[in-house]
C-alpha cells in the first residue's frame, strides 16, 4: 500500500483541504482565540490562569510590575468572544458587537479590584483561512481587538450593541501598555 506524500507545505493534498474548508463550529474558534491569547501573553511577559468559578471571566493575566506601581504584580481579567460576520480587517474606525445584557453587566461593573477587558476575535468561518505557514513563520489570519467596558450602560431589552475600536488591536504591545496602566493604578 502506497502512502500519500505531503506537499512542500507539509499538508496532505486535497483531503486535508476539503476538511479545512468546512465552517468551523464555535468551540474551534474558541481554541484559535485561546491560542492567540497565549501567544500575546507570552510575548508580553504575562502568565495565564483559569478562574475556578463561572464569573464571566475566561482568563486571568498577570505580570510583575515594571516601573512605578501600586502593587508588585499586575492582574487583569479577560473575557473572550469571537465573530465572523465582519470583513478582515473590519472597515472603518470601529465595528459593532452585540452582547447579552448579563455578559455586558458583568464586564461593565465598577468599581472592581481586578480590571476586566473584552477581547474580540474576528476570523473567517473557514478553518482553511485561519493559518498560513512558511519555512520561517506561522501567520494567524485573523485579528483580535480589545475594549474596556467598565461603566458601559445596558440599553437593550435582552442584548446591547457596543462599539469596538479598530485602533485597539490586541497584541503584545497593547497588553504590555494595559498592564503598565493598571500597575500604576489606572484603567486598562
N, C-alpha and C positions, 0 to 999 in steps of 0.2 A: 504494500500500500504506500503510495507516494504522499508525502506531507506537503501542504501548501507552503511556499516560501513567502516570507513577508516582503513587502515593498521596501524601497530605501527609507521610507518614513518609519519603518518598524511595524506598520499596521498590515494586517492581512487584507488582501484585496476583496472588493465587493461585499462580502458577507458582513464584515465589520462596518462598512459604510452604511449599509441598509439599517443595521441596528442603531447607529448613531443618528440617523435622520428621524427616528421616531420621536414625537414630542415627549419631553421629559415630565414624569409625574412630579408633584410638588416636593416630595422628600428628596429627589435627586437634586433639585435646585437648592434645597437647604444644605445638602452635602457640599455643593460647589461654593455656596456662600460661606460656610464654615471654613472651608479650605482657604478662601480669600482672607477671612478674618485671622486665621492662624498665620498666614504669610505676612500680613501687615503688622500684626502684633510682634512677631519675631523680629522683623526689620526695625521696629520702633523700640525694641528692648523691653517689651512687656511680657508678662506671664498671663496665662488664661486659666480660669477655673469655672466650673459649672455650679450654679446655685443648687442648694439642697431642696428647695421648695419651689412651688409654681408661683412665682411672684411677678410674672410678666418680664422677667429678665432671662435672657438666654446665656449670657456670659458675664463674668467679672474680668476686667483687665486691670492689672496692677503693674507698677513700676516704681523703682526707687526715685525719690525726688531729686531733681537736678537744680542747682542754684537755690535762691531764697525760697523757702517753702514753709507751709503751715505744719505739715506732717513729714515724717521721713519716708513714707510710702504713699503713693497716689493710687486711688482705685476709682474706676467708673463702672457703671452697669451698661451693658449693651443689649439692645433688643434688635433682632434680625428680621427683616422681611424682604420679599422679592417681588418683582413684577416683570412681565414680558410684553406688555401692550405698548411699550414706547419704542421709538426707533433708537438705534445705537449710533452715536450718543443722542440723548434727547435734544430736541431743537429748542432754542430759546434760553432765557436766563433761569428758568425753573420749570418744574412739572408738578402735576397734582397727583397725590396719592390718597386713596380713601381708606380710612381706618375705622374699625369698630369703636364705638364710643367708650366701651370698657377699656380697651387697649390704649386709646388716647388718654383717658383719665389717669391711667397708671403712669404713662410717660410724662404727663403734664403736671403731676403732683409737685407742689412746693410747700414749704421748704423740704429738702431731703438732705440726709447726711452724706449719701453717696450719689453723685450726679448720674443722670441717665442720658444716653443718646440712642437714637434710632438709626440703624444702618440699613439702607435700601439698596438692593442689588437689582440692576436692570440687565437682563440676559435674554438672548434669543430662546425661543421654545425648543429649537432643535439642539440636541446634545452635540451634534456634529459641528456646530458653530461655536462651541464653548472654548475649545483649546486649539492652539496652533503650536506645533513643536518643530524645532530645528535642532541642529547639532549643538548650538550654543545657547539655547533659550527654550523656555516653555511660556507661551503667552496665554493668559486667561482673557478670552474675548468677551468681556463684559465690564461693567463699571459699578462701583459702589459709591453712594453718596451718604452723607451723614447730616443729621439735624438734631438740635436740642429743642425739644417741645415743652420744656418747663414753662408753665403758666399759660399754655395754649388753651383757648376756650373750646368746649364741646358745643357745636352749633347744630348738628343734625339730630333727627329723631333717634336713629339707630346707628348711623355712621356719619363721620365728619371728614371733609376733604382738608388736607394740609398741603402747603406748598413746600417743595424741596428744591433748594437752590442747586443748579448745576455747577456752580463755582465751588461747592463743598464736596470735592472728591475725597473719598475715604482711602487714603494711602498712609504710608509710614510717616511722612512729614506732617500730615494733618493730625494723626494720632499723637505724635510727639508734641505738637503745639497744644492739643487739647489737654494732654497730661500736664504740661507746664502751666497752663492757665489754672487748672484745677488744683495743682500742687501749690500755687501761690494764693489759693483761697478764692479764686474766681469761678466763673461758669465755663462749661465746655465751649 
